[in-house]
Amino acid sequence: MDLRMMAFDSPLFSVLQHLNDAGDDSDKSVSCPSRTYARDTKAMAATAADVKESPNSYAFIVDMPGVKSGDIKVQVEDDNVVVISGERKREEEKEGAKYVRMERRVGKFMRKFALPENANTDKISAVCEDGVLTVTVEKLPPPELKKPKTIEVKIA
């Protein structure tokens, strides 16, 4: 079905149409994003986060209700990107019980944050408390300003 025929002629619908036409991953053309990329993009868009800056650190705060700390991974890529990822798993169904409605998200999640130059990637901590993950990245101390050097002027 061509979305343009239904008066949806925007770049977003063009991309969606392209993804729809792509089919499966058997077509490995460069211009077609892979299903993995589309899945990762969806996982990133579905993970809300707050970023706070204090005088000494940056804090990345992500809600993680129902996620065990063993299912959360915090990594540093390329020395300046913090990656928070993991998976929220579905509860095992008990015999005789069935879901009437399922609204909570399950599946993989991921967020990437580019760090500023003054972030100290050697001092990163992550704490998950009451379903809220807080990743703290300490700041590097500001560089010391060089004092002007006074040069004595000699009389010749």
Phi, psi and omega in degrees: 000128181268114182293337180294332180289342180261021177069025174256082184244061178242164180301323180298313180291332176296317178294316179299320178297318179298317178296320180295320181285339186294330180074232183262185183280004181294335175271106185261035181293153184291326185283348183259121178293145181283163177296328178296316178298316180297320179295316180295322178296319178295319179296322180290320182291333184271357183252102180281146181212152172249144176236125180240144175242130175243174181301332185248353185199170171245143179233131177249119187243122184229130176287130181227052183296133177077007180258127179285148183299333177290344179264006180248135179234131176240123183227163173242123178250145174053027178062004179210016179232122175268129180244121176250120182216169178166198182212132174263118185264150178285143177294148177287133181284135178273151182298132179090350180251143177219155179285135173265325177212139177233112180244338181286139180286140171233157179120191185278151175222156180197143172220143176238137180231123175282131182268146175288169184297332184270013178276136180264099184288352176275348181236076178239135177230152179224129180227132176247114183226128179054039177078013178237121178268129176239116176255121183249128178242117180287153178270150173285149177295148180296146180295143180289134178284134179283132177285143179296139180269128180266129180249127181288133178265125180263144178267128183267000000 
